[in-house]
Amino acid sequence: MADLKKSHHFSDFLKPSQVIYELKSREKVLAIEELLDVLAKEKLIKNKKLILTRLIDREQLESTAIGESVALPHARVNTGGEIAIAVGRSEKGIDFDSIDKKKVHLIILVVWNPTLPGLFNHLFAGLARFLRKPEYRKRLFGAPNKTELFKILSEIELTMPHEDRIISRASLLAKLQEIELRKKKASKEQLKELRKHAELIREELDEALLTRFDKLMERYGFAVAEVRDGACQGCNMRIATQMSSAIEDSNDIYICENCGKYLVAARKKKK
């Protein structure tokens, strides 16, 4: 596989045979299974049943629909190789429990090897940067055929995120903290379920990010702090206006320059 520190394209991981122009399935799990069948046919995965279970577990933890009619179901499972990707398009759309309630018209399924913990962050950064642009989404959804769909997907450029800005699902890291805190008061049965959820999250995050998280939890009792009114709630110190604004509109993770905790946007209060 290409050096992750260098820039390359999505087509380095994707072949036309791994793209379904029109998914037959109209239900989330069946659509995921349809994409796994493509990977199995290409001999990119060995244990379809295990991988399907992991993907479903991940969806139950938190929907992988990222909004704007796109979903990125994923699992970190030993595929026998390094990475396996399949892409499916659905003209009618599939209910994916998306955060914006929109049906999903494009599914990008990613399965990667446990020995490559940073790979999904690398892929997710490039995909998110590409897919958040309305003009690109419009081209993908409107592709007249499989050849054109693959051509557009091939344009996605993938680069490693800068060191001062760790690309990851901020909501997942905050959820991991919530789980770790709940484990302290959980019953034996509850603890078993919480550990399962924590493991799913840990499999998805970089080792360096988790090491820092664990050290902060051990030292302070929490590692993730919300940003409210331009201030870190971990140390009550104000952060740069530019960073505060970026965090508000992002699901990336930033670090407080004063206390070193991970910063995430404050949860919106329910009315």
N, C-alpha and C positions, 0 to 999 in steps of 0.2 A: 504494500500500500504506500501511497505517496507520503512524504514527510509532512506531518500535521502543521509544522511551523511555517510551511510555504503555502502560497496561494494555489488552489487548483479548483476544478469545477465538479459539479454534482454528477456529471456524466462519468467521472472516474469511478463511481460506485454503482452506476445504473446503466443497464442495457435496454434496448427497445423491447426485448422479450419480458422484461420485468415491469412493463407498463400495461395496464388495462384501460383502454379508452372509454369503455362503458361498463361499469360494474353491473352485474346481474342482481346482486343482493340489494335489498331496500332496508335492511336492519343492520345495526352496528356490528354485532358479533359475527354475523354471517358474512359481512363485507370484509372484516378482518381475516376470517377463515379463507375467503376467496383469494385474498392477497397472499396468504401463507401457502396456498396451493400452488401459486406461481413460483414461489421461492423453492418449494419442495420439488417441483418439476425441473427447475434449473439446478437442482442439487446444491442449493446454497444453505439449506437447513436440513437437519437430520431428524429431529424429534418434534414434529408439528404439534402433537397433543400437548407436550410440556410447554412449548412456546405460546400456544393459544391460551393455556391456563394462566401463564404469567402476564400476558397482554390483558386478559380480562381482569385479573387481580389489580393491575395498574389502573385500568379504567374505573374500577370501583373505588379506588383510593381518591382519584381526581380525574375528571374528563381530560383527555389529551386534545380536545378541540380547542384551538387557540383563538377562535373568533374569525369573523369574515369568511365563513364557509370552508375553513381548512382545519384538518385534524392531523396530528402527528403521533399515532399510537406507536409505542416503543417498549422494548424489553432488553435487559442485559442478560443474555443467556449464551452459553457456549454453543456456537453454531457449527463448530468444526473449522470455521474460517475466521475472518476478521469482522466482516460486516455484511449484512444482507438487507437490501432495500427493495421495496415494491411500491408502485404508485398506482392508484385507482381513481378514476373520474366518474362522477355520478351526475347526470344531467338533472334528474328529478330531485336529488338530494337525500341525505340520510340523517336521521335524528341521532345526534352524538352528545346530547346534554351539554351543548356549547354554552359558554358563559354569556354570549350575546343572543342566545335562543335561536340562532339561524341554523338551518340545515346545512350539512357539510356536503360540498361538491367535489372536494379534492382530498384524498387520503394519502399521506406519505408514511408508510410503515417502515420502521427501522429496528433491526435486531443486530446487536453487536456483542463482541466477545468480552467476557469479564476482565481479560488482561489489558483491555484498552479503556480504562475508566474515563478518560478525557474526550473520547471520540464523539459522544453524543453532544457534548457542549460545543464542540467544533462544528458539527453539522447543524445543530440548532441555531447557532449564531448566524451562519450563512443563510439558512432557510428563512429565519425570522426577518432578517434584513431585506431579503428579496420579497417575501410574501406580504410584508406590511405595506408595500407600494400598490395602490389601487390599479395602476396601469398594467402591472405584471399579473395581478390576479385576474383582471379582465381578459388578458390574452390567454391565460391558462384555461379559464372556464369556457372561453369561446373558441378554443382550438378546434378546427373543423375535422381533424383526423388524428390518429395515433402518431403519425410521423411528425406533425406540427407540434403536438403536445410534448413529445420527447425533445424536439429541437428547442422549445422554450425552456423546459426543465434543464437542459444542458447549459443554458446561459447562467445558471445560478453559480456565483463565485463563492468559494468557501475559504475563509481565512481564520486563523486562531484569534480569539479576542485578546485585547491588550491586557497586560498583567494587572493594571490598576482597576480593571473593570471585569469582573468574573461573570461570564454569561451563564446563567442557569435559571431554573424556575425558582424565583424568589419565594413564591407561595409554598413550594415544597420544603425549602429550608425552614421557613417559619412553622410549617406543619410538623416538621421533625422535632423542633423545639417544644411544640405543644405536646407531642407524644411523649417525649422524654420527661416532661414535667408531670404528665398524667400517670406515667409508670410508677412514680413514687407513692401514689395513693391507690393504685389499682389492686383488685383482687387477683387471685391466681389465674382465673379464667380470663379476666380482662387483660392481664399481663401478656398472656399468650397471643392474643389478637393484636395488641399494641406492638409487640416485638415483630410480628409479621409485617405490619404496616411500616414500621421503622426500617426494616430490612429492605423493603421495596424502594423506599426513598434513598437509602444509602447506596444501593446498587446503581443509582442513576447519577450520583454526584461524584465529582473529582475527589481523589484521595486527599489532596492538599487542602481542599475546601473543608472536608470532613475532619481532618486532623485539627485544623484551626477551630472548627466548631466545637469539637470535644474538649479542647483545652480551655476555651472560653466558658463552656458549660461547667467544667470542673472548678474553674477559678471564681466565676461570678454567679453561677447558677442559671445564667441565660447567655445566649450568644447572638441573638437577633433582636434588634431594636427598631421600633417604628420611628418614622420621621413625622413629627407634628408641628405645624406652624414654623417650619424651617429649622427645627431643633431635634437633635438625637435624643430619644427618650431614655437611652442608656446612661448618658452622662449629662443631659440637659444643656449641652453646648450647641451653639448655632453652627450649621454647616453652610458651605458655600451656596449662594442662591442658585447658581447654575446646576449644581449637583442636586439640590433639593427639587428643582423643577424637573430634572431628568428622571429622578426616582418616582415622581408623581405619575409620570406617563409611561413607566417601564415595568417590566417584570424581571429585569436584570438585578444583580446584587452588587451593592456598593459597600465600602468599608468606611466607618467613621475615623477620620484622621486623629481624633482626640482619644477615644477609648478603644478603638480597634474592633468594635462589634460590627456585625453585618447590618446594613441598613435596608429596610424595606418600607414601601409606602404604607401609611397608616390605613387600617381597615375603615371603610366607610360605615358610619353608624346607621343602624337600621332605624327607619322612621317609625 
